[in-house]
Amino acid sequence: MTTFPRLVVCVMAVGLGAACSSGGTRLAAVQNPAKPLSVEQLAAKVGCAPRIQVNATDMRQAYCKTVDGEFFLTTFTTQAGKDAWMDTAPEYNPHLVGYLWTALSSRQVLELLKERLGGDLHLKDHRTMKTIN
């Protein structure tokens, strides 16, 4: 075997070994970007001028109104903070849930927002992680 094929095989083996031994951290990094989106960045993706209602150190919440409808966008600084908020969130509406953010509105509005924001649509209890197609 010449040097170049050996190098390619070695690089592939190291990459495969790292991917298999990472315990899913590489996948988690892809799903959870290093820097979460802000309320303003999320609002810009759906074409709304956010009206900030909560501006705390651990979370921010804004009201938005677009042609798709009215909704609230909430961002969090930690997953624990997001989980705590979701535990007390209104259960009568579905939630669109992304990495350190949520959107709250009617299911119809959230389905439209999902096309531009991504995320998972949760019904009632966020711990059931039901994605609606």
Short mmCIF file of the C-alpha atoms (twelve columns), coordinates in Angstrom:
data_MODEL
# 
_entry.id   MODEL 
# 
loop_
_atom_site.group_PDB 
_atom_site.id 
_atom_site.type_symbol 
_atom_site.label_atom_id 
_atom_site.label_alt_id 
_atom_site.label_comp_id 
_atom_site.label_asym_id 
_atom_site.label_seq_id 
_atom_site.Cartn_x 
_atom_site.Cartn_y 
_atom_site.Cartn_z 
_atom_site.pdbx_PDB_model_num 
ATOM 1   C CA . MET A 1   0.000   0.000  0.000  1 
ATOM 2   C CA . THR A 2   1.352   3.437  -0.892 1 
ATOM 3   C CA . THR A 3   1.527   6.337  1.508  1 
ATOM 4   C CA . PHE A 4   -1.576  8.212  0.296  1 
ATOM 5   C CA . PRO A 5   -4.021  5.270  0.593  1 
ATOM 6   C CA . ARG A 6   -2.582  4.465  4.023  1 
ATOM 7   C CA . LEU A 7   -3.137  8.059  5.088  1 
ATOM 8   C CA . VAL A 8   -6.735  7.994  3.826  1 
ATOM 9   C CA . VAL A 9   -7.449  4.711  5.650  1 
ATOM 10  C CA . CYS A 10  -5.847  6.038  8.826  1 
ATOM 11  C CA . VAL A 11  -7.857  9.293  8.729  1 
ATOM 12  C CA . MET A 12  -11.072 7.368  8.087  1 
ATOM 13  C CA . ALA A 13  -10.340 4.968  10.953 1 
ATOM 14  C CA . VAL A 14  -9.591  7.797  13.367 1 
ATOM 15  C CA . GLY A 15  -12.747 9.653  12.300 1 
ATOM 16  C CA . LEU A 16  -14.903 6.549  12.615 1 
ATOM 17  C CA . GLY A 17  -13.406 5.727  15.993 1 
ATOM 18  C CA . ALA A 18  -14.016 9.258  17.253 1 
ATOM 19  C CA . ALA A 19  -17.604 9.233  15.998 1 
ATOM 20  C CA . CYS A 20  -18.331 5.875  17.589 1 
ATOM 21  C CA . SER A 21  -16.669 6.654  20.904 1 
ATOM 22  C CA . SER A 22  -18.060 10.160 21.411 1 
ATOM 23  C CA . GLY A 23  -21.162 8.869  23.148 1 
ATOM 24  C CA . GLY A 24  -23.390 11.056 21.010 1 
ATOM 25  C CA . THR A 25  -21.709 14.342 21.878 1 
ATOM 26  C CA . ARG A 26  -21.069 15.081 18.215 1 
ATOM 27  C CA . LEU A 27  -24.771 14.584 17.439 1 
ATOM 28  C CA . ALA A 28  -25.699 16.777 20.398 1 
ATOM 29  C CA . ALA A 29  -23.400 19.498 19.092 1 
ATOM 30  C CA . VAL A 30  -25.134 19.405 15.717 1 
ATOM 31  C CA . GLN A 31  -28.596 19.561 17.299 1 
ATOM 32  C CA . ASN A 32  -27.586 22.231 19.817 1 
ATOM 33  C CA . PRO A 33  -25.583 25.001 18.193 1 
ATOM 34  C CA . ALA A 34  -22.830 26.591 20.268 1 
ATOM 35  C CA . LYS A 35  -24.707 29.883 20.485 1 
ATOM 36  C CA . PRO A 36  -28.501 29.795 20.807 1 
ATOM 37  C CA . LEU A 37  -30.643 32.173 18.777 1 
ATOM 38  C CA . SER A 38  -31.913 35.341 20.432 1 
ATOM 39  C CA . VAL A 39  -35.555 36.456 20.487 1 
ATOM 40  C CA . GLU A 40  -34.661 39.024 17.831 1 
ATOM 41  C CA . GLN A 41  -33.011 36.422 15.580 1 
ATOM 42  C CA . LEU A 42  -35.983 34.052 15.880 1 
ATOM 43  C CA . ALA A 43  -38.409 36.921 15.216 1 
ATOM 44  C CA . ALA A 44  -36.435 37.997 12.145 1 
ATOM 45  C CA . LYS A 45  -36.725 34.464 10.719 1 
ATOM 46  C CA . VAL A 46  -40.523 34.714 10.805 1 
ATOM 47  C CA . GLY A 47  -40.798 38.379 9.870  1 
ATOM 48  C CA . CYS A 48  -41.975 39.976 13.085 1 
ATOM 49  C CA . ALA A 49  -40.906 42.965 15.128 1 
ATOM 50  C CA . PRO A 50  -40.768 41.471 18.638 1 
ATOM 51  C CA . ARG A 51  -42.337 43.357 21.517 1 
ATOM 52  C CA . ILE A 52  -40.218 42.361 24.515 1 
ATOM 53  C CA . GLN A 53  -42.330 41.537 27.556 1 
ATOM 54  C CA . VAL A 54  -39.760 39.818 29.806 1 
ATOM 55  C CA . ASN A 55  -36.104 40.789 29.743 1 
ATOM 56  C CA . ALA A 56  -34.471 38.837 32.574 1 
ATOM 57  C CA . THR A 57  -30.945 37.483 32.835 1 
ATOM 58  C CA . ASP A 58  -32.091 33.855 32.439 1 
ATOM 59  C CA . MET A 59  -34.906 34.296 29.891 1 
ATOM 60  C CA . ARG A 60  -36.416 36.734 27.431 1 
ATOM 61  C CA . GLN A 61  -39.945 36.683 26.077 1 
ATOM 62  C CA . ALA A 62  -41.527 38.670 23.256 1 
ATOM 63  C CA . TYR A 63  -44.953 38.986 21.704 1 
ATOM 64  C CA . CYS A 64  -45.079 38.738 17.922 1 
ATOM 65  C CA . LYS A 65  -47.796 39.247 15.349 1 
ATOM 66  C CA . THR A 66  -47.414 38.317 11.697 1 
ATOM 67  C CA . VAL A 67  -49.730 37.371 8.849  1 
ATOM 68  C CA . ASP A 68  -49.483 33.819 10.232 1 
ATOM 69  C CA . GLY A 69  -50.956 34.897 13.586 1 
ATOM 70  C CA . GLU A 70  -50.001 35.940 17.111 1 
ATOM 71  C CA . PHE A 71  -47.458 34.086 19.254 1 
ATOM 72  C CA . PHE A 72  -44.906 34.380 22.032 1 
ATOM 73  C CA . LEU A 73  -41.209 33.614 21.598 1 
ATOM 74  C CA . THR A 74  -39.193 32.775 24.702 1 
ATOM 75  C CA . THR A 75  -35.449 32.193 24.880 1 
ATOM 76  C CA . PHE A 76  -33.452 30.761 27.771 1 
ATOM 77  C CA . THR A 77  -29.836 30.836 28.868 1 
ATOM 78  C CA . THR A 78  -29.836 27.223 30.126 1 
ATOM 79  C CA . GLN A 79  -31.657 23.975 29.424 1 
ATOM 80  C CA . ALA A 80  -32.589 23.752 33.107 1 
ATOM 81  C CA . GLY A 81  -34.246 27.163 32.887 1 
ATOM 82  C CA . LYS A 82  -36.144 26.143 29.784 1 
ATOM 83  C CA . ASP A 83  -37.299 22.904 31.437 1 
ATOM 84  C CA . ALA A 84  -38.464 24.775 34.549 1 
ATOM 85  C CA . TRP A 85  -40.440 27.239 32.425 1 
ATOM 86  C CA . MET A 86  -41.953 24.431 30.352 1 
ATOM 87  C CA . ASP A 87  -43.061 22.682 33.550 1 
ATOM 88  C CA . THR A 88  -45.217 25.709 34.386 1 
ATOM 89  C CA . ALA A 89  -46.204 26.694 30.824 1 
ATOM 90  C CA . PRO A 90  -49.880 26.752 29.901 1 
ATOM 91  C CA . GLU A 91  -50.989 23.251 29.035 1 
ATOM 92  C CA . TYR A 92  -53.909 24.336 26.864 1 
ATOM 93  C CA . ASN A 93  -51.694 25.297 23.925 1 
ATOM 94  C CA . PRO A 94  -49.111 23.337 21.995 1 
ATOM 95  C CA . HIS A 95  -45.508 24.535 22.058 1 
ATOM 96  C CA . LEU A 96  -42.932 24.701 19.306 1 
ATOM 97  C CA . VAL A 97  -39.670 23.799 21.002 1 
ATOM 98  C CA . GLY A 98  -36.113 24.352 19.786 1 
ATOM 99  C CA . TYR A 99  -32.660 24.639 21.304 1 
ATOM 100 C CA . LEU A 100 -33.097 26.996 24.286 1 
ATOM 101 C CA . TRP A 101 -36.273 28.539 22.844 1 
ATOM 102 C CA . THR A 102 -40.010 27.959 22.688 1 
ATOM 103 C CA . ALA A 103 -42.910 29.456 20.779 1 
ATOM 104 C CA . LEU A 104 -46.410 29.438 22.225 1 
ATOM 105 C CA . SER A 105 -49.568 29.853 20.148 1 
ATOM 106 C CA . SER A 106 -52.308 27.855 18.493 1 
ATOM 107 C CA . ARG A 107 -51.362 24.677 16.697 1 
ATOM 108 C CA . GLN A 108 -52.188 26.240 13.325 1 
ATOM 109 C CA . VAL A 109 -49.811 29.171 13.881 1 
ATOM 110 C CA . LEU A 110 -47.061 26.937 15.250 1 
ATOM 111 C CA . GLU A 111 -47.238 24.645 12.232 1 
ATOM 112 C CA . LEU A 112 -46.593 27.680 10.011 1 
ATOM 113 C CA . LEU A 113 -43.752 28.859 12.251 1 
ATOM 114 C CA . LYS A 114 -42.201 25.375 12.269 1 
ATOM 115 C CA . GLU A 115 -41.575 25.673 8.530  1 
ATOM 116 C CA . ARG A 116 -39.219 28.623 9.141  1 
ATOM 117 C CA . LEU A 117 -37.896 27.970 12.643 1 
ATOM 118 C CA . GLY A 118 -37.685 24.200 12.776 1 
ATOM 119 C CA . GLY A 119 -38.113 22.682 16.213 1 
ATOM 120 C CA . ASP A 120 -40.534 20.064 17.512 1 
ATOM 121 C CA . LEU A 121 -44.230 20.586 18.076 1 
ATOM 122 C CA . HIS A 122 -45.272 19.408 21.541 1 
ATOM 123 C CA . LEU A 123 -48.834 18.893 22.687 1 
ATOM 124 C CA . LYS A 124 -49.838 19.657 26.280 1 
ATOM 125 C CA . ASP A 125 -47.070 18.019 28.328 1 
ATOM 126 C CA . HIS A 126 -43.615 18.852 26.937 1 
ATOM 127 C CA . ARG A 127 -42.119 15.775 28.608 1 
ATOM 128 C CA . THR A 128 -43.947 13.464 26.186 1 
ATOM 129 C CA . MET A 129 -41.986 14.950 23.232 1 
ATOM 130 C CA . LYS A 130 -44.737 14.228 20.711 1 
ATOM 131 C CA . THR A 131 -43.871 15.586 17.297 1 
ATOM 132 C CA . ILE A 132 -46.877 16.313 15.159 1 
ATOM 133 C CA . ASN A 133 -46.604 15.928 11.395 1 
# 
